[in-house]
Amino acid sequence: KPAKPAAAAPKVTPLPPPPPASMPAAAASAAAPAPAKSAAPPAPVAQQDAASALSDIFDEFKEDAEATAGEAEDPDTHYNLGIAFKEMGLLDEAIGELQKVAKAIDQGQPFSQQMQAFTWLAQCLVDKGVPMAAVRWYEKALKVQDIDDESKLAVYYDLGNAYEMAGNRQKAHDTFLEVYSSNIDYRDVADRIKALKN
């Protein structure tokens, strides 16, 4: 019978972990500071490793894209690279790539996503803090052939936003009115017009 208490002792050892698991997360982390400290240092290292790996991948992608672009100046490659840079927050690189797309379009190269290229470029410039530079690209987007009505409303709205950010309230008001005249319920356009009147 002394063997049964010895067998029960190992079963008692696993029992203490379930009560902390049933506690709230804040209480559980306060009860066990030692594991949290040992887990904390690897996280920044892992983040640095991930950031470094991602940076290496983009460097390789950019080198490959530039090598390919050097041969054919393919707008699709620059467009995809520009969007990737934009999504990573690398605005200068994104602007540079999207400007290459715009230049290729101006030179007559076929590109099926002209409106999107111009609006991505404009949005990068807005994000960079130069909304008046974005105006040019929104206006070019509005001149793209076969732009559908919904896309046109979106571009006018973004153009109005760029004017407002640049401090040109009258142009912003007039541009938002273009949207309002077509769709009174589009986003918050009615509120934007009301705010600009005051």
BELPE-V493102 format. One record per residue. PSI is psi in whole degrees, -180 to 180 (999 if undefined). Layout:
# BELPE-V493102
[[PSI] [PSI]]
This chain:
# BELPE-V493102
[[-25] [-23] [-32] [-44] [-34] [-37] [-33] [-30] [-44] [-33] [-31] [-32] [-44] [-20] [-36] [-36] [-41] [-40] [-43] [-32] [-31] [-13] [160] [155] [-39] [-42] [-40] [-40] [-31] [-32] [-25] [71] [-28] [-48] [-35] [-39] [-39] [-27] [-25] [-46] [-39] [-27] [-51] [-36] [-42] [-40] [-41] [-42] [-43] [-44] [-41] [-43] [-42] [-42] [-42] [-41] [-45] [-36] [-44] [-43] [-43] [-42] [-45] [-43] [-41] [-37] [-44] [-43] [-34] [-32] [-45] [-7] [55] [114] [-33] [-42] [-46] [-38] [-50] [-40] [-41] [-44] [-42] [-45] [-42] [-46] [-24] [-4] [11] [78] [-42] [-43] [-41] [-46] [-45] [-45] [-43] [-30] [-33] [-38] [-47] [-40] [-41] [-40] [-44] [-31] [4] [6] [137] [137] [124] [-13] [47] [-49] [-44] [-40] [-44] [-41] [-35] [-45] [-45] [-43] [-38] [-41] [-38] [-48] [-30] [-14] [17] [70] [-30] [-29] [-28] [-29] [-45] [-43] [-34] [-41] [-38] [-38] [-37] [-21] [-2] [135] [149] [26] [129] [164] [-41] [-42] [-38] [-43] [-43] [-42] [-44] [-42] [-48] [-35] [-44] [-41] [-42] [-44] [-43] [-43] [-32] [-7] [6] [81] [-38] [-46] [-40] [-47] [-48] [-39] [-42] [-32] [-32] [-43] [-49] [-39] [-24] [-34] [100] [-25] [9] [121] [-128] [32] [-37] [-42] [-38] [-42] [-44] [-43] [-37] [-25] [-31] [999]]
